[in-house]
């Protein structure tokens, strides 16, 4: 039993594969209703939101210490708010009104994105069950979606429609540091620090068409981060990996 308890699992050789992944889903909705004298307020629907994300990570050890790999991720979000607008003036109201000129509609925003991150990490044995690693990653991501607008379709007549939201493209470069704890010969827990040193460049583009006229807005943003940030912003990530030796 003592021999088994002290077995060394962290000895990794060239050709080893490491696999991991994440999946998540979130949904939120609700309402507010006030009853009783002297004032009764109709039930108001709160904004409803949902999100989904899926990620897969794979790595390959070129030798006993160096691993290269990639993480591929997909995510989507949606939020809907019940509103109304006056079809003669275009004035939007929340919560929705029910007058003769008011039109109820779902103010909906949707977005989805795809990203890939290439990484190279150096792994170093500590005591047979623990390893620490450092490395760098290069990422690429793109996102797009739709949003709802209320616009004047003809003089004095307003209507709502769905249009394309601004699309974004992001390129990032970052450094990472973390540890692995092997539970067995094949399973290991990983904890790593994000944002030790990061650089990202984001490009955005939005097109709005009004008849024969198209208005294109282009934006760019550059960010440089140094430090671990805060735990609430995802400075620490924890996961589990399976090693195929």
Number of C-alpha atoms within 10 A of each C-alpha: 6 6 7 7 7 11 13 15 18 23 16 20 14 14 15 16 20 21 17 15 16 12 12 10 12 10 12 11 12 9 10 10 10 11 10 7 6 5 8 10 10 11 12 15 17 15 17 16 17 15 17 15 17 15 17 15 18 20 22 19 22 14 13 16 16 20 23 19 18 18 19 18 19 18 18 18 18 18 19 19 18 18 19 25 24 21 20 14 15 20 12 18 15 13 16 19 16 12 11 8 14 20 20 20 19 16 19 19 19 19 19 18 18 18 18 19 18 18 21 20 22 17 21 19 17 13 12 14 19 20 18 18 18 17 17 17 19 18 18 18 18 18 19 19 18 17 18 18 12 19 15 14 12 8 8 10 13 18 17 20 13 13 15 16 19 21 19 19 18 18 18 18 19 20 20 20 17 19 20 25 19 22 14 14 17 14 18 21 15 18 16 17 20 22 22 15 15 19 16 17 15 17 16 17 15 15 14 14 10 9 7 5 8 10 9 11 11 12 11 12 10 12 10 13 13 12 12 16 15 11 11 7 10 13 15 16 12 13 13 17 19 18 19 14 13
